[in-house]
Amino acid sequence: MIKHYKNEAITITWKPDKCIHSTRCFKGLKEVFNPAASPWINLEGADNERIMEQVAQCPSGALSAELNKKEASIDNETETSTTIEVMKNGPLMVYGKLNVKHSDGKETVKNKVTAFCRCGASGNKPFCDGSHIRVGFED
């Protein structure tokens, strides 16, 4: 199941199967993201630029944002610096554009935020799928 939330300028796509429940969306912008509401995304809660900034922080890629019009003036470029954050009892968060080279030779390009598994239980290695919660991972 994939859900799309639209206004005149942007479309937010939510892929619940990819969500690792980091809570960054609603803790960072509760006026827009409210899991207790229906629908849980309210695009009237903040300006489009702020919404897109918050969506860019989604570690799993379950949330993504797209401009509806090419002429829209929202700057959605990835910064050139890379930052790494170790989440307590959770994944390794990497912020920035990455080229991930897998052991089988396959390459994946990731933009903005990528969550890497630290618990070893992910079914989507090297990426986090939220299994750290299920297995009770603690660091």
N, C-alpha and C positions, 0 to 999 in steps of 0.2 A: 504494500500500500504506500503510495506517495501522494502527498498533499501539497497544493499550491495555494499561496495567499498573495493576492495582487492588489495594487493600487495603480494610479496613473503612471507612476515612474518606475516601480520595481516589482519583481515577483520573488517571493521567498518560497523555496521548496524545502519541504521537510520529509526526510526518509526515516521513519521511526525504526526500521530494522537496523539502521547504522548507529542509532543513538546509544551513547555509553553513559548517559545520565550524569554528566559532569556538573550540571546545574548552572553552567556559565551563562547561558542565555537568559534565564529569568532572574538570576542574581545580579546580572549586569544591567538589565533593562526590564525591570518588572512592569513598566507601563505598557510594554509590547508583548512580553512573553509571560503568560500566566497559565501554568498547567492545570489549575483548578477551574478555569473558564472554558467556555465553548463558544466559538472557536478559541483555541489557546493562544493564537497569534493575532494581535490587534495592531494593524499597520497605521492606525490613527493615533497611537500612543506616543510617537516620537517622530522627529523628522527623518526622511529617508536616509540621509548620510549617517546619522547615528545608528539607525537600524542595521545598515550594511556593515558598519564598523563592528557592531556586536555579533552579527552573523559570522563575520570573518574570524571570530574567536572560537567558533565551534570546533572542538578538538577532533571530532570523529568525521566531520563532513556531512553529518545528518541534516544540518541546515546549510543552505546555500542561497545566494542572492544574485539576481540578474537584472540588468537595466532593461526596461521595456522599450525604451526609445533610445536610439543611438545618440540623439542630440541632448539627452539628459546630462546634467552637469555634475554628477556625483563622481568624485575621484575615488576609484577602487583599485589603485595600483598597489602591488605588494612592495613592502619596504625591502631594501637591499641587504640590510643587516639580518643576522640570524641570532635568535635567543633560545636558550634551552632552559626549561623549568622542570624540576622533579616534583611531581604532585605527591603529597603525603598519601600513602596507601593506594597509589594509583599510577597512571602512566607517566612516561617521559614526554613532555610537551615541547615541540620544536616549532618556533615561530619564524617564518620566512620561506622563501622559495627553495625547494629541495629536489634533487635528483636522487631517488632511492634505487640502488643497484641490488637486485635480488641474487641469491646464490645460483639460480637457474639461468642467469644472464638477462632476465627481463628487467626493464627499467620503468619506474613510475615517477612522474613529475607531480609534486605536491606544492600547492601554493598556500600561503598564509599560516595555517595551523595544522600540525600533524601530531597525532598521539601514537607513541610507540609503546608496545607492551613491555612491562617490567616483571610481571608475575609469572610469565611462562605458560599461562593457561589460554591465551587468545586462540581462537579458531581462525584468525585472520593475520597471523604473524607476518611481518614484524609489527603490524599495527594493532592497536588496542581495540578490543570489541566489547569492553566492559566486564570481561570475565573476572577481573580482580575483585569485583564486588561479590560474585557468586562463590569464589574460593576463599574469601576472607583474607586476601593478601594484605600484609602489613610490612612496612619497611622500617 
